[in-house]
């Protein structure tokens, strides 16, 4: 029985670490693509024809999609009932602020903070998406 519990614990730790890694890759990809879109935009503005603006839209659009994923995942994890993965997602974004302590060892204040930040980021994301869609369809 103890072996089964150890194996289950290992899989849980593996899932948490994979979540941290995916989160870190997504946020750094966002920053890189956003920066690349800015550089391309400045280049096109200064030297290129207008049709080259499509080159800005590709990395810019992908970076915005990655930002949406990054902001939305903690809330989705909370809705799915796996708050330790929401904390792992935040740790991938900011490893200094979020410790690598197991979920069971996290203080009550940190648990509440994880729930609150997850819900707030999710709600703000939904509000921004609705506002952008509504603005674009009213033009």
C-alpha positions in Angstrom: 0.0 0.0 0.0 2.8 2.4 0.8 4.4 1.8 -2.6 1.2 2.8 -4.3 0.9 6.0 -2.3 4.5 6.8 -3.1 3.9 6.2 -6.8 0.8 8.4 -6.7 2.8 11.2 -4.9 5.5 11.0 -7.6 3.0 11.3 -10.4 1.5 14.3 -8.7 4.9 16.0 -8.3 5.7 15.2 -11.9 2.4 16.8 -13.0 3.1 19.9 -10.9 6.7 20.2 -12.3 5.4 19.8 -15.9 2.8 22.5 -15.3 5.5 24.8 -14.0 7.6 24.1 -17.1 4.7 24.6 -19.6 3.8 27.9 -17.8 7.4 29.1 -18.0 7.7 28.2 -21.7 4.4 30.0 -22.5 5.2 33.2 -20.7 8.7 33.4 -22.1 7.4 32.7 -25.6 4.9 35.5 -25.1 7.6 37.9 -24.2 9.9 36.9 -27.1 7.1 37.0 -29.7 5.8 40.3 -28.4 9.3 41.8 -28.5 9.8 40.4 -32.0 6.5 41.9 -33.2 7.6 45.3 -31.9 11.0 45.1 -33.7 9.3 44.0 -37.0 6.7 46.8 -36.6 9.4 49.4 -36.1 11.3 48.0 -39.1 8.2 48.0 -41.3 7.2 51.5 -40.2 10.6 52.9 -41.1 11.6 50.9 -44.2 9.0 48.5 -45.5 5.9 48.6 -47.6 2.5 48.4 -45.8 1.8 44.9 -47.0 4.6 43.7 -44.8 2.5 44.5 -41.7 1.2 40.9 -41.9 4.6 39.9 -40.6 3.8 41.9 -37.4 0.3 40.4 -37.0 1.6 36.8 -36.9 4.0 37.0 -33.9 1.8 39.7 -32.3 -1.3 37.6 -32.6 0.4 34.4 -31.4 1.8 36.4 -28.4 -1.6 37.7 -27.5 -3.0 34.1 -27.7 -0.2 33.0 -25.3 -1.0 35.8 -22.9 -4.7 34.7 -22.9 -3.6 31.1 -22.1 -1.3 32.3 -19.4 -3.9 34.5 -17.7 -6.7 31.9 -18.1 -5.1 28.7 -17.0 -5.0 29.3 -13.3 -8.7 30.1 -13.3 -9.4 27.0 -15.3 -7.4 24.9 -12.9 -9.5 26.3 -10.0 -12.7 25.5 -11.8 -11.4 22.0 -12.4 -10.7 21.6 -8.7 -6.9 21.3 -9.0 -5.7 24.5 -7.2 -2.2 23.1 -6.7 -1.8 23.2 -10.5 -2.9 26.9 -10.5 -0.2 27.6 -8.0 2.3 25.6 -10.1 1.2 27.7 -13.1 1.9 30.9 -11.2 5.2 29.5 -10.1 6.2 29.0 -13.7 5.4 32.7 -14.3 7.1 34.0 -11.2 9.4 31.4 -9.4 10.6 34.0 -6.9 7.2 34.9 -5.5 5.8 31.3 -5.4 7.8 28.8 -3.5 8.2 25.2 -4.6 6.6 23.9 -1.4 4.1 21.1 -1.9 0.5 22.2 -1.8 -0.1 20.4 1.4 2.6 22.5 3.1 1.4 25.9 1.8 0.0 28.2 4.4 -3.7 29.2 4.5 -2.9 32.7 3.4 -1.0 31.4 0.3 -3.9 29.1 -0.5 -6.4 32.0 -0.3 -4.0 34.1 -2.4 -3.8 31.4 -5.0 -7.6 31.2 -5.3 -8.0 34.9 -5.3 -5.3 35.6 -7.9 -6.6 32.8 -10.1 -10.2 34.0 -10.0 -9.2 37.6 -10.5 -7.0 36.9 -13.5 -9.7 34.7 -15.1 -12.5 37.3 -14.5 -10.3 40.2 -15.8 -9.4 38.0 -18.9 -13.1 37.4 -19.6 -13.9 41.1 -19.2 -11.1 42.1 -21.6 -12.2 39.5 -24.2 -15.8 40.6 -24.0 -14.8 44.2 -24.3 -12.5 43.6 -27.3 -15.1 41.5 -29.1 -17.8 44.0 -28.4 -15.7 46.9 -29.5 -14.7 45.2 -32.8 -18.3 44.3 -33.6 -19.6 47.8 -32.9 -17.4 49.5 -35.5 
